[in-house]
Amino acid sequence: MTGTATTRRWAPAAVPRRWHTVRIRGPEWWLWAVAGAGWVVILTSAVLGVLDAPSAPAATSGHAGHHHTGAQGVGLGDLGLHSLAWLAMVAVMAPLIARNVRYVAMRSPGRDRAGVSVDVVAGWALAWGAAAIVLGVGTWLLAGSAGELAAIGLLTGIAVAWQYSSRKRLSLARCHRVLAPPLDRQESRRVSRRFGVGLGRDCVLSCWPLMALMAVAGHNPLVVASSVGVAWYERCRRPHHAPGTRETSLVIAATGATALVAAYLL
Amino acid sequence: MANVTRRAAWRTGRVNGWHDDLIWFAAAYHRMRALTPGLDDFFRIFREAQPQRFPRALVQQLVDIARQWGDPMSIGYQSQVHGTFVPSQAWPRHQGKKALWQECAHNHWFFLPWHRAYLLEFEAVVREHIRQLGGPADQWALPYWNYSDHARDRRRLGLPLPLRGETLPAGVVVPGVEARPDGKFPNPLFNPTRRARAAAEPQPGEDTEWATAAEALLRPHYANQEDTGFVSFGGGVIENPNNAALFHDSASELGQLDAQPHGSVHIRVNGTMALFEAAGLDPVFWLHHSNVDRLWETYAHDLGHGYPFEDGEGAGTAARKSWESRQFRFLRPDATTSTWIAPQVLDVTSLKYGYDTTAPPPLPATPPPPPRGSGIAPFGLDDPRPDAVASAGPLPLAGEQDVAVSAGGGDQGLGVDSFRPGARWLLRFDGIRSSGPAPTSYRVFLGLGPDEAADPEDAAHYAGLLSLFGVYEASRDDGVGSGQRRQLDVTPQVEAQAATFRPLATSVRLTPLDPSPDLADSELSIERIALEFT
């Protein structure tokens, strides 16, 4: 084989000359775009007032002033909107796995980096998708049977208590996991998807009460922003297996209180 | 305080090695131990826990002892600044201020500046004890263990003599140390958990790689941008100084000095030295880090690499902002908090200390550092990302073994000339895990045939040392669980074997530096070994 031919085959991926711009163009950059799209959906729906707390057909809203009654039920339109809102909530969390994605991509041959990045995120999203169905139905039933205010209060309590659990600590620590995949392309993509599912599982186990609280609060942007802030704080603090229970539980309690006030007033 | 000089522990003078600086260090250490409740029990439980791979019940007993160590004047407190088993919500308070523990920096470019600040804070505490004993506090400086100068005297591979015996030798008086009932005087610098071999006299032909700093001192850069194909002297750049998880857990590049000799000495001495959470309890920890700090001076001054950004390079970059803004915080005995940043610890003259010598150990002839202003010194900044071409794993690591590293497809007969001329080659180890502290480091050989002998003097095949300090901590259930990673620059080995080397079908041989411990006990494994090029 000639040197020319193999040089072409094995040439390292070209990178921008200016080193401090590389991070922006790394294999994980698009997760920030995904998060941006999620925020657009959440903010737009809040401004337009098209989203509300989920409520089951036989339920009342939980307070007299609420316009969304159980008698309205959940039509296909509602279902679509709530699915979109769940998608947006997961999307705004996507940058939390940027470092994991980057690591897997950078341990892969240049030609495969984009592919394995997508695979890790697809696996992660799959886990979140399954969780969204369970949590979506669960919050819908809860809000329907107990009322929106009670559901927010209950889920705030659960979210605070969850911060103190050993399961939370373990899952949070595992959110930092990374992988060096095999070099074989097909095997690499399979392993990356599986890794993504595992990563998603740990993220779900770490953050499910926050997601449920966001859902039952009608995807209120303040609640979403606060929950994302808690998740980032946990992700960037140390030790990585300690969720900073006192600080985070206070913020979660304040978030729940905000959600209660908003639900009562709106 | 006057300028002080840190001096070699192994030096001429007292035959038994008990120079004045070590006597006063021992005197202060004795007081610091007395302020550390339950320390003897801690050592006893530690010795029990280590062979059992630290079961939860025994770790809890260690936690229950360590959570009492709230006095910054104690060795217990000072050791936990480096790492602790105690969960943060149970950290003690000192005069109303919560302890600042588990602050240590490894695996990145703050490794050296953080430890320099740590040594300065520790030295101040020792001086205060010496002052209270009426000793020469203002003239005292921490000695260093000059193991990396072993080419001049092989005895330096052994622990300095004052750290070895359980009792003081005849004629040595350490202020404040009283006789035991048997009439002998306990040696405050003795640690009962160390591996016996570390304290023994070095034998002829004994391995020396664990103590060697040449590989580190020959690195062209102090630090590298994340995910480049270089191996740097000091470790990978962290661009986000506020991400504490990066600072403490999961940055991407371990500097060569951090790995060897720093990590390999920790593993060599073993016992409490083998764990972040207990290393500072061993007096040799401080002498070891004093030498690591001295090697930084050697690299910056004697070898001409300077310090990061000292010539104004990198203005406006995220890296420079990070270097200048990351704070190192320490709680002092007077309950105030001292705060350092990396640029404050670069000029040792202004910090009022120095070393008796910073002359490098014998090094092969090397090109001078890259010129300033060339756009790359002191960093490897503009490099392309490495590309993996062959890999192996996952594999267990329980003794010597040959590992086939291959592409698994393609034309495995491709030679080095099929790749870009002047390519740099890297051997990367990902997901190194263990279920207990690693008992030894491993030698790594590249491209040895099955019948060829492994010889660390064989520069064409010997690629370096796989140092495993910190692997256990990164593998535990309460940790990330992904283990650690290492990388070795194997460009010289690939070039030396250029005529026969096949990058897509080669081999790596791993041989334990010390085959005597039961290597299977710690259940070491490697997720992937990859050969990469840029």
Interface residues (C-beta under 8 A of the other chain):
Chain A: M1 G3 T6 T7 W10 A11 P12 A13 A14 V15 R17 W19 H20 V22 R23 R99 R102 Y103 M106 R107 S108 P109 G110 R169 L170 A173 R174 H176 R177 V178 L179 A180 P181 P182 L183 D184 R235 C236 R237 R238 P239 H240 H241 A242 T245 R246
Chain B: P87 S88 Q89 Q102 Q225 E226 D227 E239 N242 N243 A244 A245 L246 F247 H248 D249 S250 S252 T317 A318 A319 L381 D382 P384 R385 P386 D387 A388 V389 A390 S391 A407 G408 G409 D411 L414 D417 S418 F419 R420 P421 R428 D430 G431 D477 D478 G479 V480 G481 S482 R485 E527 R528 A530 F533 T534
